[in-house]
Amino acid sequence: MSDSLQSACIFGNSLLSQIHHGLANIIIPSWVDHPPTNFSSKTHGKLKADHWLTLFTIFFPLILPEIWSTTPSQKNLSLLKNFHNLVACTHVIISHMTSASAAQQFSDHFFQYCHSSQSLFPHIKSHPNHHYAMHIPDLLCFWGPLIKLSEYPYERHNGLLQHIQTNKHLCKFSYQ
């Protein structure tokens, strides 16, 4: 791992251990799919989009503020504010209702997120997705709630299709 990427890593073993402990101990409603507690290990593999959404909307907002506020250094408080802006953007995007004020709220939080990300992680370059996200306020005004256009339902559907036992004999299925 290069020095710049190593210095960019804020989730070391100690912090990951605290996150795993928090994931294992948070009590949630039975209808919420609990993400795997070993999500950062090589043995787990990649998380599904639905797990990322659950982590960013339920678990991380409970775990990370507790961790970062117990040692209130300037960097931890900046990381917490940066994370808060990212979660606020996520909540606007997944909402089933939208308005011009929600679009403005997203814009404000995303600007603050990008600005703080540049100062927290100056060695990490901006990606095209950061540019695309700047268009979200316009999309909210034009299309309405973006959750209906998201990929979460499609990824869930693809996951269900992947569990169908075809035994590599698709030609025997009726497509009518």
Secondary structure, DSSP 8 states (H G I E B T S, - for coil): --HHHHHH----HHHHHHHHHHHHH----TTS----TTTTSTTT----HHHHHHIIIIIHHHHHHHHHHHS--HHHHHHHHHHHHHHHHHHHHH-S---HHHHHHHHHHHHHHHHHHHHH-TTS---HHHHHHTTHHHHHHHH--GGGGSSHHHHHHHHHHHTS--TT-GGGS---
